[in-house]
Amino acid sequence: MRFLASIQASFKLIFKERRRLVPVLLLDLTFLVLFALVHTFIVLQALPDLSAINQLVAQESQNVPQMPDADIDPSHLQFSFPMESFQPRYAAVLEYTAIYLAIMFMLYNLLFAFAWLRTSTVCRRRPMPYWAYLKRFLIVNAIWALVFLLGSYAMILVSAATMFGEVALVSQWVVDAAGALLGVLLLYFVMISHTLVIDRKVFPLLKKTFVVGVKKIASAGPAFLLILLVYYAIFQLISLASLSSALLPFVLLMLLFLPWMTASRALFMLAAEPR
């Protein structure tokens, strides 16, 4: 009941301050438009190389020698993959991927720093210069990005050991479930840190992130799960709408997804209020 009361109070504040949150909504719309443009452009640039890689893999998969006898030593079978054709294509795809991630990282920080700053100002009545906020926001997200990359690499190694190792340590579904759980947990603490950027410098902020994340789990945890659940429901509605109409998914995106992007920040910030 206490959580429901806090959610109700949060929505009342969001409705009361809706005019001050309009710039945030417009900024979220700008991010979605830029994301779509960058994504489309990079994919179109990388498409020839991706298609060439798929063709190489498909062609060579047909040339994999079959073992006519179980007693034949696999080392006696000859199979060569055209690495001289594959490597340039693969390198090009990696380059496009790096460019894509770098552009999206910068867009996210430049635009969402203002979104979180305005939300912090609305919820906590505490102003801060944009460029000072952006500096903290950028450093914090760079640290989280590094944690995500290292964690992803570790999960890939564990998954490869499970799938191809001589002895499977755990089932693959356990690895997948653990990866998903750790990803959700990381996202939770990332959002906690975003609510604190306006209050503290980078390293005290990171320490406070884990303190607040644990102490406020009774309020921030349910709010976080509610946010994810609503996002999931919206995505399901958009997916179903796309089966029957080309226009309806866009309408749902504007009427449901975009407002929820803006409102969910304020909702989570109020639920994770450290004081």
matplotlib code that plots the C-alpha trace (Angstrom):
import matplotlib.pyplot as plt

x = [0.0, 2.9, 4.3, 1.0, 0.6, 4.1, 3.3, 0.0, 1.9, 4.5, 1.9, 0.3, 3.6, 4.2, 0.8, 1.2, 4.6, 3.7, 4.4, 8.0, 8.4, 7.3, 10.9, 12.0, 9.3, 10.5, 14.0, 13.0, 11.3, 14.5, 16.5, 14.1, 14.2, 18.0, 18.3, 16.2, 18.2, 21.6, 20.5, 19.1, 22.2, 24.7, 22.8, 22.5, 26.3, 27.1, 24.5, 26.8, 29.5, 26.9, 25.4, 28.8, 29.6, 26.3, 26.9, 30.5, 29.2, 26.3, 28.6, 31.3, 28.8, 27.8, 31.5, 32.0, 33.1, 30.9, 32.4, 31.4, 32.8, 32.9, 36.3, 37.9, 40.1, 38.6, 42.2, 42.5, 39.6, 40.5, 38.4, 39.5, 37.6, 38.3, 39.7, 41.2, 37.6, 36.1, 38.5, 38.0, 34.3, 34.3, 36.7, 34.3, 31.3, 33.3, 34.2, 30.6, 29.5, 32.1, 31.0, 27.4, 28.0, 30.2, 27.5, 24.7, 26.7, 27.3, 23.7, 22.5, 24.7, 24.1, 20.4, 19.6, 21.8, 19.4, 16.5, 17.7, 18.8, 15.4, 13.7, 16.0, 15.2, 11.4, 11.5, 14.1, 14.0, 17.7, 19.3, 22.7, 24.5, 24.0, 27.7, 28.7, 26.0, 26.9, 30.5, 29.4, 26.8, 29.3, 31.9, 29.4, 28.0, 31.5, 32.2, 28.9, 29.6, 33.0, 31.3, 28.8, 31.4, 33.6, 30.5, 29.4, 32.8, 32.9, 29.4, 30.5, 33.5, 31.3, 28.8, 31.5, 33.0, 29.5, 28.7, 32.1, 34.0, 34.8, 32.8, 29.7, 29.9, 26.2, 23.3, 23.1, 19.7, 21.3, 24.0, 21.4, 19.2, 22.1, 23.2, 19.7, 19.4, 22.8, 21.8, 18.6, 20.5, 23.1, 20.3, 18.8, 22.0, 22.6, 19.2, 19.9, 23.2, 21.3, 19.1, 22.1, 24.2, 22.8, 23.8, 27.3, 30.6, 31.5, 33.2, 31.1, 28.2, 29.1, 29.5, 26.2, 24.6, 25.0, 24.0, 20.7, 20.1, 20.1, 18.5, 15.7, 15.0, 11.5, 10.4, 12.9, 12.8, 9.0, 9.1, 11.9, 9.9, 6.8, 8.7, 10.0, 6.6, 4.9, 7.7, 7.1, 3.4, 3.8, 6.3, 3.8, 1.0, 3.2, 4.3, 0.7, -0.4, 2.3, 0.6, -2.5, -1.5, 1.5, 0.3, -1.0, 2.5, 3.6, 0.5, 1.1, 4.8, 3.7, 0.8, 2.3, 6.0, 7.2, 5.2, 6.3, 10.0, 9.5, 7.3, 9.3, 12.3, 10.4, 8.6, 11.9, 13.7, 10.9, 10.9, 14.7, 14.8, 17.8, 16.5]
y = [0.0, 2.4, 1.7, 2.4, 5.6, 6.7, 5.8, 7.9, 10.8, 10.6, 10.6, 13.6, 15.5, 14.5, 15.8, 19.0, 19.7, 18.4, 21.7, 21.8, 18.2, 19.0, 19.9, 16.5, 14.8, 16.8, 15.8, 12.1, 12.5, 14.0, 11.1, 8.5, 10.3, 10.5, 6.9, 5.8, 7.9, 6.7, 3.1, 3.1, 4.8, 2.5, -0.7, 0.4, 1.0, -2.3, -4.3, -5.3, -6.6, -8.5, -10.0, -11.1, -12.7, -14.6, -15.8, -17.0, -18.8, -20.4, -21.5, -22.9, -24.7, -26.8, -27.7, -29.1, -32.7, -35.4, -38.1, -41.4, -43.5, -42.8, -44.4, -41.7, -39.3, -35.7, -34.4, -36.3, -34.3, -31.2, -28.1, -24.5, -21.3, -18.4, -16.1, -13.7, -12.9, -13.1, -10.9, -7.6, -7.9, -8.8, -5.9, -3.5, -4.7, -4.3, -0.7, 0.1, -1.3, 0.8, 3.9, 3.1, 2.6, 5.7, 7.9, 6.5, 6.9, 10.5, 11.2, 9.5, 11.6, 14.9, 14.6, 12.5, 14.5, 17.4, 15.1, 13.8, 17.3, 18.8, 15.8, 16.3, 20.0, 19.3, 16.6, 18.1, 21.8, 21.9, 23.7, 22.9, 24.2, 21.8, 21.5, 20.6, 18.0, 16.6, 16.1, 14.0, 12.2, 11.3, 10.0, 7.9, 6.4, 5.7, 3.7, 1.8, 1.1, -0.4, -2.6, -3.7, -4.6, -6.5, -8.3, -9.2, -10.5, -12.6, -14.0, -14.9, -16.8, -18.7, -19.4, -20.7, -22.9, -24.3, -24.9, -26.1, -27.1, -30.8, -30.6, -28.3, -26.4, -25.4, -25.6, -23.0, -21.8, -21.1, -19.0, -17.1, -16.5, -15.3, -12.9, -11.5, -11.1, -9.4, -7.1, -6.1, -5.5, -3.4, -1.3, -0.8, 0.7, 2.7, 4.4, 4.9, 6.7, 8.9, 10.1, 11.1, 12.9, 16.3, 15.6, 14.3, 14.2, 11.0, 8.7, 9.6, 9.2, 5.6, 4.7, 6.3, 4.5, 1.1, 2.4, 4.0, 1.0, -1.3, 1.0, 2.1, -1.3, -1.4, 1.6, 1.9, -1.8, -2.1, 1.2, -0.2, -3.4, -1.4, 0.7, -2.4, -4.1, -1.1, -0.9, -4.6, -4.1, -1.1, -3.1, -6.0, -3.7, -2.1, -5.5, -6.7, -3.4, -3.8, -7.0, -5.2, -1.6, 0.4, 3.6, 2.3, 1.4, 5.0, 6.3, 4.0, 5.1, 8.7, 8.2, 5.5, 4.9, 8.5, 9.9, 6.8, 7.6, 11.0, 10.0, 7.0, 9.1, 11.2, 8.2, 6.4, 9.5, 10.1, 6.4, 6.4, 9.7, 9.3, 11.5]
z = [0.0, 0.8, -2.7, -4.4, -2.4, -3.6, -7.2, -6.9, -5.5, -8.2, -11.0, -9.4, -9.4, -13.0, -14.0, -12.1, -13.7, -17.1, -18.8, -17.5, -18.8, -22.3, -23.4, -22.1, -24.2, -27.3, -26.6, -26.3, -29.6, -31.1, -29.8, -31.3, -34.7, -34.7, -33.5, -36.4, -38.9, -37.6, -37.4, -40.9, -42.4, -40.7, -41.5, -45.2, -45.2, -43.6, -45.6, -48.5, -46.2, -44.0, -47.2, -48.4, -45.1, -45.1, -48.6, -47.7, -44.7, -46.7, -49.5, -47.2, -45.0, -48.1, -48.5, -45.0, -45.5, -44.2, -42.1, -43.8, -40.9, -37.2, -37.0, -39.3, -37.5, -38.0, -38.3, -41.6, -43.1, -45.1, -44.9, -45.7, -45.1, -47.4, -44.8, -47.4, -48.5, -45.0, -43.0, -44.9, -44.8, -41.1, -40.3, -42.2, -40.1, -36.9, -38.0, -38.7, -35.4, -33.5, -35.4, -34.6, -30.9, -30.6, -32.3, -30.2, -27.0, -27.8, -28.8, -25.6, -23.4, -25.1, -25.2, -22.2, -19.9, -20.5, -20.0, -16.6, -15.6, -16.3, -14.5, -11.5, -11.5, -11.6, -8.9, -6.5, -7.3, -7.7, -10.7, -12.2, -15.3, -18.3, -19.1, -15.6, -15.4, -18.9, -17.7, -14.8, -16.8, -19.5, -17.2, -15.2, -18.4, -19.7, -16.6, -16.9, -20.5, -19.6, -16.9, -19.5, -22.1, -19.6, -18.3, -21.8, -22.7, -19.5, -20.3, -23.8, -22.5, -20.0, -22.7, -25.1, -22.4, -21.7, -25.3, -26.7, -23.6, -22.9, -19.7, -19.4, -16.2, -16.2, -18.7, -21.4, -20.2, -16.8, -18.4, -20.4, -17.4, -15.3, -18.1, -18.3, -14.5, -14.3, -17.2, -15.4, -12.2, -14.0, -15.6, -12.1, -10.7, -13.9, -13.4, -9.7, -10.6, -13.1, -10.3, -8.3, -10.9, -9.8, -6.1, -6.2, -8.1, -10.0, -7.5, -4.4, -6.7, -7.7, -4.0, -3.2, -6.1, -4.4, -1.0, -2.4, -4.6, -1.6, 1.0, -1.4, -2.9, -1.3, -3.3, -6.2, -6.9, -7.5, -9.5, -11.7, -12.3, -13.1, -15.6, -17.3, -17.3, -18.9, -21.5, -22.3, -22.6, -24.9, -27.1, -27.3, -28.3, -31.0, -32.3, -32.5, -34.2, -36.8, -38.0, -39.1, -39.8, -40.9, -39.2, -35.9, -34.5, -35.1, -33.3, -30.3, -30.3, -30.0, -27.6, -25.3, -25.7, -25.9, -22.9, -20.8, -21.6, -20.1, -17.2, -16.2, -15.3, -12.9, -11.5, -10.8, -9.5, -6.9, -5.9, -5.4, -3.5, -1.2, 1.5]

ax = plt.figure().add_subplot(projection="3d")
ax.plot(x, y, z, "-o")
ax.set_aspect("equal")
plt.show()
